[in-house]
Amino acid sequence: MRIKDSTTFVASAIVAIGAFGQMGVSRAQEPLDVTARLEAPLQGAKGASRSTTNHPPAVIWLAPVDGQPAPPLDTSRKFTLLQKNKEFTPHLLVVPVGSVVQFPNEDPFFHNVFSLFDGRRFDLGLYEAGSTREVTFGRVGVSYIFCNIHPEMSAVVIALSTPYFAAADSHGLFRVPGVPPGEYQLQVWVQGADVAELKALWHRVTVSATQTELGVIALSRPPHAPAPHTNKYGKPYDKKESTLY
C-alpha cells in the first residue's frame, strides 16, 4: 500500500512539475511592451546638452530576423489624414503596408493632396469642401504629403511591414506594445535627420522577459528644419492665393 501511495505521489509530482514547466514556457512567449528613448542635440546650440522635450516626429519599428515568422498585418482599418484649417491632422501617421488612408477635406475651400517623394506617389487632384479621397499605401516606405495649393501644409505617412512600431512622445520616449520574445532589427526614422545617420543607428536587438528596454537612440546632429518644397509640377508656389482656395 505504501509502494502504491509512493508511486502515486511521484507521478503527481512529475505531472505538477511538467505543468509548471509548460507555464514557464508559456509565460516566456507572452508578448511584451518594449521601450526606447530618443536623444537629439538642441537645434542651433553648440555643445548644448541633449534635449528632453519638443523632439521632432520620430518612429521606431522592429523587423523580425533569423527566419522568425513575419506576423500578419491587419489592413482592415481605414486611417484618416484630415485637412482642416490648412493643416493635416495628424502630422505623422504610421500604418501597416496595404492600409487605406482617407483624406477628407473639412475646409471651406479646395485642396489638392499629392506625394511625389519616395514611398507612395500619388496626386488626388482638386477636390472641394466636404468631399474625401483615399489612397492605398501598398508599398513599404516614407511618403511626404503636401497640398498643391497651400505650401504650409505637410504630413508624413510611413507604411511598415511589421505591426511592432511606435511613435515618440514629446519627451522622445517610444513604447512598442505586444512584441513576442525574439530577435529583431530595430529601425528608426526621425523627421529632418540625416538618412545615412539614421541607417547607421539600425541594429539588432533581443526582446525577452528580462530585456524590454532597448536603450537610447542618440543623434549626433540636430534634425534640420523642413526644406521649402515645390508644387506637384516642380515649380515654386504662386504667392497670390485665390479666394476659392
C-alpha positions in Angstrom: 0.0 0.0 0.0 2.9 2.3 0.8 4.5 1.5 -2.5 1.3 2.4 -4.3 1.0 5.6 -2.4 4.6 6.5 -3.1 4.2 5.7 -6.8 1.1 7.9 -6.9 2.9 10.7 -5.2 5.8 10.6 -7.6 3.5 10.5 -10.6 1.6 13.5 -9.3 4.8 15.4 -8.7 6.0 14.7 -12.2 2.7 16.0 -13.6 2.9 19.1 -11.4 6.5 19.8 -12.5 5.5 19.3 -16.1 2.6 21.7 -15.8 4.8 24.3 -14.1 7.4 23.9 -16.8 4.8 24.4 -19.5 3.5 27.5 -17.6 7.1 28.9 -17.6 7.4 28.3 -21.4 4.1 29.9 -22.0 4.9 33.0 -19.9 8.3 33.2 -21.7 6.5 33.5 -25.0 4.0 36.1 -23.9 4.1 39.4 -25.9 5.9 42.3 -24.1 5.9 46.0 -24.1 9.3 47.3 -25.1 10.7 50.8 -24.7 13.4 53.0 -26.1 14.4 56.7 -25.9 15.5 59.3 -28.5 18.2 61.8 -27.7 18.9 64.7 -30.1 21.1 67.8 -29.8 19.3 71.1 -29.4 18.9 72.9 -32.7 21.4 75.7 -33.1 23.2 75.3 -29.8 26.9 74.4 -29.9 27.8 72.0 -27.2 24.4 72.0 -25.7 23.1 69.1 -23.6 20.7 66.8 -25.3 17.1 67.9 -25.4 14.5 66.1 -23.4 11.4 67.9 -24.7 10.0 69.0 -28.1 11.5 66.2 -30.1 10.9 66.1 -33.8 8.4 63.4 -35.1 10.1 60.0 -34.8 9.2 56.4 -35.2 10.9 53.1 -34.4 9.9 49.6 -35.6 11.1 46.1 -35.0 11.6 43.8 -38.0 11.9 40.0 -37.3 15.2 38.4 -38.3 16.7 34.9 -38.5 13.7 33.4 -40.2 11.4 34.4 -37.4 7.9 34.3 -39.0 6.6 37.7 -40.1 3.4 38.5 -38.2 0.1 39.0 -40.1 -0.8 42.6 -40.7 -4.3 44.0 -40.1 -5.2 46.2 -43.1 -9.0 46.2 -42.4 -8.9 49.5 -40.6 -9.1 52.8 -42.6 -6.9 55.6 -41.4 -7.7 59.3 -41.7 -5.5 62.3 -42.5 -7.8 65.2 -42.0 -7.4 68.6 -43.9 -8.7 71.4 -41.7 -7.6 75.0 -41.1 -5.0 74.5 -43.8 -3.3 71.7 -41.8 -3.1 67.9 -42.0 -4.1 66.1 -38.8 -2.2 64.1 -37.6 1.1 65.3 -39.0 2.6 61.8 -38.7 0.7 58.6 -39.5 2.1 55.1 -39.3 0.2 52.3 -41.0 0.6 48.7 -41.9 1.5 48.3 -45.6 -1.6 47.7 -47.6 -3.7 50.1 -45.5 -6.2 52.6 -46.9 -5.8 56.3 -45.8 -8.7 58.7 -46.3 -8.1 62.4 -47.0 -11.3 64.3 -46.1 -11.5 68.0 -46.8 -13.2 69.9 -44.0 -12.0 73.3 -45.1 -14.5 75.6 -46.9 -12.2 75.6 -50.0 -10.4 73.3 -52.3 -7.4 71.1 -51.6 -5.1 69.0 -53.8 -3.2 66.4 -51.9 -0.1 64.9 -53.5 3.1 63.0 -52.8 5.9 62.7 -55.3 8.7 61.8 -53.0 9.7 58.2 -52.1 7.1 56.0 -50.5 3.7 56.1 -52.3 3.5 58.5 -55.2 0.0 59.9 -55.9 -2.0 63.0 -56.9 -5.6 63.3 -55.7 -6.4 66.3 -57.9 -8.5 69.3 -56.9 -11.5 68.4 -54.6 -14.0 70.5 -52.8 -15.0 71.1 -49.2 -17.0 68.2 -47.7 -15.6 65.6 -50.0 -12.9 63.0 -49.5 -10.4 60.9 -51.4 -8.4 57.8 -50.4 -5.1 56.1 -51.1 -3.9 52.6 -50.5 -0.3 52.5 -49.2 0.7 49.3 -50.8 4.5 49.9 -50.7 6.8 50.0 -47.6 8.3 53.4 -47.2 8.0 57.0 -46.1 5.6 59.3 -48.0 5.9 63.0 -47.7 2.4 64.6 -48.2 1.7 68.1 -49.4 -1.1 70.2 -50.8 -0.6 71.7 -54.3 -2.4 74.9 -53.2 -1.2 75.6 -49.7 2.6 75.3 -49.3 2.4 75.4 -45.5 0.6 72.1 -45.4 2.7 68.9 -44.9 2.4 65.5 -43.4 4.2 62.1 -43.3 2.8 58.7 -43.8 5.0 55.7 -43.0 3.9 52.3 -44.3 5.5 49.3 -42.5 5.6 45.5 -43.0 5.6 44.9 -39.2 3.0 45.7 -36.6 5.7 46.3 -33.9 6.2 50.1 -34.1 5.7 53.2 -32.0 6.0 57.0 -32.5 7.9 59.0 -29.9 6.1 61.2 -27.4 7.1 64.8 -26.8 9.9 63.6 -24.5 11.4 61.3 -27.1 10.0 58.1 -25.4 8.9 55.1 -27.5 6.7 52.3 -26.2 6.1 49.4 -28.6 3.3 47.1 -27.3 2.7 43.4 -27.8 6.2 42.3 -29.0 6.8 38.5 -28.9 10.2 37.5 -27.5 12.8 37.0 -30.2 15.4 38.7 -32.4 14.7 41.8 -34.3 16.3 44.6 -36.3 15.5 48.0 -34.7 15.0 50.7 -37.3 14.3 54.4 -36.8 13.1 57.4 -38.7 13.3 61.0 -37.4 12.0 63.9 -39.4 14.8 66.2 -40.5 17.6 63.8 -39.5 20.3 62.7 -41.9 19.2 59.5 -43.7 22.7 58.0 -43.6 23.0 58.6 -39.9 19.6 57.0 -39.3 20.5 53.9 -41.1 23.7 53.7 -39.1 21.6 53.6 -36.0 19.7 50.5 -37.2 20.8 47.5 -35.1 19.9 44.1 -33.9 18.1 43.7 -30.6 16.9 40.8 -28.4 13.4 41.0 -26.8 12.9 38.8 -23.8 11.2 38.8 -20.4 14.4 40.3 -18.9 15.2 42.6 -21.9 12.4 45.0 -22.7 14.4 48.3 -22.6 16.1 48.9 -26.0 18.2 51.8 -24.8 19.0 55.2 -26.1 18.9 56.2 -29.8 21.2 59.1 -30.0 21.6 61.5 -32.9 25.0 63.2 -33.3 23.5 66.3 -35.1 20.2 68.2 -34.6 17.5 67.4 -37.2 17.2 70.2 -39.7 14.0 72.2 -40.3 11.9 71.0 -43.3 13.3 72.5 -46.5 11.0 74.5 -48.8 9.3 72.3 -51.4 7.9 72.9 -54.8 4.4 72.2 -56.1 3.5 69.0 -57.9 4.8 70.4 -61.1 8.2 71.0 -59.6 7.7 74.8 -59.6 7.5 77.4 -56.8 4.1 78.1 -55.3 2.1 81.0 -56.5 2.2 83.6 -53.8 -1.2 85.1 -54.8 -3.7 82.7 -53.3 -7.2 82.5 -54.9 -10.2 83.3 -52.6 -11.5 79.9 -53.7 -8.6 78.2 -52.1 
